[in-house]
């Protein structure tokens, strides 16, 4: 293995093929298989110029992967600080039911893939039939109140604290109960040997993002240049335009990610003799105002 001028790019093997390597940030290690501490990907070329171009794109792809992992971790921790909600629209309730069904069917699928012996198979079938009979009876009689705690617990795990008015609670519980019964029907179909696939997950279908779309990692990922420079929008979590420009600037200048991620519009300057350049200032927070912060200049 031979290192290059770029610490993230190296070549190995008799053919001298270039690879890109990126260490996984410590906060994201739990999102990867145990023991995995870095990502290594082949650039598929032994030409240094081609490798340099490909490395920029590959590093950007890895940063997008990290952003997605951060979002997964944030969602898994959403129940620690749930968002309070008093009402849900019919569309949101339907989406919550679909999300519940997908999670249950995926778990059911994994269990069956692991294998069921005869005793486990019979026991699972009995449980599903008993649950279907009990919940279908509740639905037929309009007795949806017992399912409300289950709905609230499920939403709490998704980062939502649901505190509805009585009428809203009855409507929400009824919608959720219908989704639960439909899911049991699909599980029973699987138990009879019918092929039932879990619905594909679409972006923004997590209950937290349906209720609060502004919290979604992709909420402003498609900001235009006009929005970036005029409305001062910024791409979230190294997505969108940032996923290309931050690695590119790092590669050609040797700057650090935090220097470019924190750029303000006024940091782009023009010198009459030298032309355009980036005037990076490490801006202190209130508690650090007595420290000295250097200026860093990068030509365009």
C-alpha positions as CSV (number, residue, x, y, z in Angstrom):
1,X,0.0,0.0,0.0
2,X,1.4,3.3,-1.0
3,X,0.1,6.7,0.2
4,X,-0.3,9.7,-2.0
5,X,-0.2,13.4,-1.4
6,X,-3.9,13.2,-0.4
7,X,-4.2,11.3,2.9
8,X,-7.6,9.9,1.8
9,X,-6.2,8.4,-1.5
10,X,-3.7,5.5,-1.8
11,X,-2.8,2.9,-4.3
12,X,-2.1,-0.8,-3.8
13,X,-1.5,-4.0,-5.7
14,X,0.7,-4.7,-8.6
15,X,-1.5,-2.7,-10.9
16,X,-1.2,0.4,-8.7
17,X,-5.0,0.9,-8.6
18,X,-6.0,3.9,-6.5
19,X,-8.4,3.7,-3.6
20,X,-10.1,6.2,-1.4
21,X,-10.3,5.8,2.3
22,X,-12.3,7.7,4.9
23,X,-12.3,7.1,8.6
24,X,-15.8,6.7,10.1
25,X,-16.5,9.5,12.7
26,X,-16.8,8.1,16.2
27,X,-20.5,9.2,16.7
28,X,-21.4,7.1,13.6
29,X,-19.6,3.9,14.5
30,X,-22.7,2.4,16.0
31,X,-24.4,2.7,12.6
32,X,-21.9,0.3,11.0
33,X,-21.0,-3.4,11.6
34,X,-18.9,-3.9,14.8
35,X,-15.2,-3.5,14.2
36,X,-15.6,-1.4,11.0
37,X,-13.7,1.9,11.5
38,X,-13.2,3.1,8.0
39,X,-14.6,3.0,4.5
40,X,-12.3,1.9,1.6
41,X,-13.5,2.0,-2.0
42,X,-11.7,1.4,-5.2
43,X,-11.5,4.2,-7.8
44,X,-11.0,1.7,-10.6
45,X,-8.0,3.4,-12.1
46,X,-4.3,3.5,-12.0
47,X,-4.1,7.0,-13.6
48,X,-3.4,9.7,-10.9
49,X,-5.3,12.4,-12.7
50,X,-8.4,10.3,-13.2
51,X,-8.1,9.1,-9.6
52,X,-8.0,12.7,-8.4
53,X,-11.3,13.5,-10.1
54,X,-13.0,10.3,-9.0
55,X,-11.8,10.8,-5.4
56,X,-13.6,14.0,-5.1
57,X,-16.9,12.4,-6.2
58,X,-16.4,9.3,-4.1
59,X,-15.5,11.3,-0.9
60,X,-18.7,13.4,-1.5
61,X,-20.7,10.1,-1.8
62,X,-19.2,8.9,1.5
63,X,-20.1,12.2,3.2
64,X,-23.7,11.8,1.9
65,X,-23.7,8.3,3.4
66,X,-22.5,9.7,6.7
67,X,-25.3,12.3,6.6
68,X,-27.8,9.5,6.1
69,X,-26.4,7.5,9.0
70,X,-26.6,10.6,11.2
71,X,-30.3,11.0,10.2
72,X,-30.9,7.3,11.1
73,X,-29.2,7.8,14.5
74,X,-31.2,11.0,15.1
75,X,-34.4,9.2,14.3
76,X,-33.5,6.3,16.7
77,X,-33.0,8.9,19.5
78,X,-36.1,10.9,18.7
79,X,-38.0,9.5,21.6
80,X,-35.5,11.1,24.0
81,X,-37.0,14.5,23.2
82,X,-40.4,13.9,21.6
83,X,-42.3,16.6,19.7
84,X,-45.7,17.4,21.2
85,X,-48.6,17.0,18.8
86,X,-52.3,17.5,19.6
87,X,-53.8,16.6,16.2
88,X,-53.0,14.6,13.1
89,X,-54.5,14.9,9.6
90,X,-56.1,12.0,7.9
91,X,-53.1,11.8,5.5
92,X,-50.7,11.7,8.4
93,X,-52.7,9.0,10.2
94,X,-52.7,7.0,7.0
95,X,-49.0,7.4,6.6
96,X,-48.4,6.4,10.3
97,X,-50.4,3.2,9.7
98,X,-48.4,2.4,6.6
99,X,-45.1,3.0,8.4
100,X,-46.3,0.7,11.3
101,X,-47.3,-2.0,8.8
102,X,-43.9,-1.8,7.1
103,X,-42.0,-2.1,10.3
104,X,-44.1,-5.1,11.5
105,X,-43.8,-6.9,8.1
106,X,-40.1,-6.4,8.0
107,X,-39.7,-7.8,11.5
108,X,-41.9,-10.7,10.5
109,X,-39.9,-11.3,7.4
110,X,-36.6,-11.4,9.3
111,X,-38.1,-13.9,11.8
112,X,-39.2,-16.2,9.0
113,X,-35.9,-15.9,7.2
114,X,-34.1,-17.0,10.3
115,X,-36.2,-20.2,10.3
116,X,-39.2,-21.5,12.3
117,X,-39.5,-25.0,13.5
118,X,-42.9,-26.7,13.7
119,X,-43.6,-25.7,17.2
120,X,-42.6,-22.0,16.6
121,X,-44.7,-22.0,13.4
122,X,-47.8,-23.3,15.1
123,X,-47.3,-20.9,18.1
124,X,-46.9,-17.9,15.8
125,X,-50.0,-18.9,13.8
126,X,-52.1,-19.2,17.0
127,X,-50.9,-15.8,18.2
128,X,-51.7,-14.1,14.9
129,X,-55.2,-15.6,14.8
130,X,-56.0,-14.7,18.4
131,X,-54.9,-11.1,17.9
132,X,-56.8,-10.8,14.6
133,X,-60.0,-12.1,16.3
134,X,-59.7,-9.8,19.3
135,X,-58.8,-6.6,17.4
136,X,-61.4,-7.3,14.6
137,X,-64.0,-7.5,17.3
138,X,-62.9,-4.2,18.8
139,X,-63.1,-2.6,15.3
140,X,-66.5,-4.1,14.6
141,X,-68.0,-2.7,17.9
142,X,-66.2,0.6,17.6
143,X,-64.3,0.0,20.8
144,X,-61.1,1.6,19.7
145,X,-60.1,3.1,23.1
146,X,-57.9,0.2,24.2
147,X,-55.7,0.6,21.1
148,X,-54.9,4.3,21.9
149,X,-52.1,3.6,24.4
150,X,-50.4,1.4,21.7
151,X,-50.7,4.2,19.2
152,X,-49.2,6.7,21.7
153,X,-46.4,4.4,22.6
154,X,-45.6,3.8,18.9
155,X,-45.6,7.5,18.2
156,X,-43.4,8.2,21.2
157,X,-40.8,5.8,19.8
158,X,-41.0,7.8,16.6
159,X,-40.3,11.0,18.5
160,X,-43.9,12.3,18.8
161,X,-45.8,12.9,22.1
162,X,-49.5,12.6,21.0
163,X,-51.9,14.4,23.3
164,X,-55.2,14.6,21.4
165,X,-58.7,15.8,22.4
166,X,-61.2,13.0,23.0
167,X,-62.8,13.2,19.6
168,X,-59.4,13.4,17.9
169,X,-58.2,10.5,20.0
170,X,-61.1,8.2,18.9
171,X,-60.6,9.0,15.3
172,X,-56.8,8.4,15.4
173,X,-57.3,5.2,17.4
174,X,-59.8,3.9,14.8
175,X,-57.5,4.7,11.9
176,X,-54.6,3.0,13.6
177,X,-56.6,0.0,14.6
178,X,-57.6,-0.6,10.9
179,X,-54.0,-0.5,9.9
180,X,-53.1,-3.0,12.6
181,X,-55.9,-5.4,11.5
182,X,-54.8,-5.1,7.9
183,X,-51.2,-5.9,8.9
184,X,-52.3,-9.0,10.8
185,X,-54.2,-10.1,7.6
186,X,-51.0,-9.8,5.6
187,X,-49.0,-11.7,8.3
188,X,-51.7,-14.5,8.2
189,X,-51.4,-14.6,4.4
190,X,-47.7,-15.1,4.8
191,X,-48.4,-17.9,7.3
192,X,-50.5,-19.6,4.6
193,X,-47.6,-19.4,2.3
194,X,-48.8,-16.5,0.2
195,X,-45.9,-14.1,-1.0
196,X,-46.5,-10.8,0.8
197,X,-43.8,-8.1,0.4
198,X,-43.3,-5.3,2.8
199,X,-44.0,-1.9,1.1
200,X,-41.0,0.0,-0.1
201,X,-40.0,2.9,2.1
202,X,-40.3,6.3,0.5
203,X,-38.4,9.5,1.6
204,X,-40.2,11.4,4.3
205,X,-42.5,8.5,5.4
206,X,-41.2,8.4,9.0
207,X,-44.0,9.7,11.3
208,X,-41.7,12.4,12.7
209,X,-40.9,13.8,9.3
210,X,-44.5,13.6,8.1
211,X,-45.7,15.7,11.1
212,X,-42.6,18.0,11.1
213,X,-41.2,18.0,7.5
214,X,-38.8,20.8,8.4
215,X,-36.9,18.3,10.5
216,X,-36.2,16.0,7.6
217,X,-32.6,15.9,6.4
218,X,-33.8,16.5,2.9
219,X,-36.0,19.5,3.8
220,X,-33.6,22.1,2.1
221,X,-31.4,19.7,0.2
222,X,-32.5,21.2,-3.1
223,X,-31.8,24.8,-2.3
224,X,-30.9,26.8,-5.5
225,X,-28.0,29.1,-5.9
226,X,-30.4,32.0,-5.7
227,X,-31.7,30.8,-2.3
228,X,-28.1,30.1,-1.1
229,X,-26.8,33.6,-1.8
230,X,-29.9,35.7,-1.5
231,X,-32.1,34.0,1.1
232,X,-29.0,32.7,2.9
233,X,-30.2,29.1,2.8
234,X,-27.7,26.4,3.5
235,X,-27.7,22.7,2.6
236,X,-28.3,20.5,5.7
237,X,-25.9,17.9,6.8
238,X,-23.4,18.0,3.9
239,X,-26.1,17.3,1.4
240,X,-27.0,19.1,-1.8
241,X,-24.4,21.5,-3.2
242,X,-22.2,21.2,0.0
243,X,-21.6,17.5,-0.8
244,X,-19.6,18.6,-3.9
245,X,-18.0,21.9,-3.0
246,X,-16.7,21.1,0.5
247,X,-14.7,18.1,-0.5
248,X,-13.5,19.9,-3.6
249,X,-12.3,22.9,-1.7
250,X,-10.7,20.7,0.9
251,X,-8.9,18.8,-1.8
252,X,-7.4,21.8,-3.7
253,X,-6.6,24.0,-0.7
254,X,-5.9,21.7,2.2
255,X,-8.5,23.4,4.3
256,X,-10.5,21.7,7.1
257,X,-14.2,20.8,6.7
258,X,-15.2,23.2,9.5
259,X,-13.5,26.1,7.8
260,X,-15.5,25.7,4.6
261,X,-18.8,24.5,6.2
262,X,-18.8,27.8,8.3
263,X,-18.2,30.1,5.4
264,X,-20.3,33.3,5.2
265,X,-21.2,35.2,2.0
266,X,-18.9,38.0,3.1
267,X,-15.9,35.6,3.3
268,X,-15.7,35.7,-0.6
269,X,-13.5,38.7,-1.4
270,X,-11.9,40.2,-4.5
271,X,-8.4,41.6,-4.5
272,X,-7.7,44.1,-7.4
273,X,-4.3,42.4,-8.1
274,X,-4.9,38.8,-7.1
275,X,-8.5,38.2,-8.0
276,X,-11.1,36.3,-6.0
277,X,-10.2,34.5,-2.8
278,X,-11.7,33.1,0.4
279,X,-11.0,35.1,3.6
280,X,-11.7,32.6,6.3
281,X,-12.2,33.9,9.8
282,X,-12.6,31.6,12.8
283,X,-15.4,33.5,14.5
284,X,-15.4,33.2,18.3
285,X,-18.4,32.4,20.4
286,X,-19.2,34.5,23.5
287,X,-17.1,32.4,25.9
288,X,-14.1,32.4,23.6
289,X,-14.0,36.1,22.8
290,X,-10.7,36.7,24.6
291,X,-8.8,34.2,22.4
292,X,-6.9,35.1,19.3
293,X,-8.4,33.9,16.0
294,X,-6.2,33.9,12.9
295,X,-7.2,34.8,9.4
296,X,-6.7,32.2,6.7
297,X,-6.6,33.2,3.0
298,X,-7.3,30.8,0.2
299,X,-7.0,32.0,-3.5
300,X,-9.8,31.0,-5.8
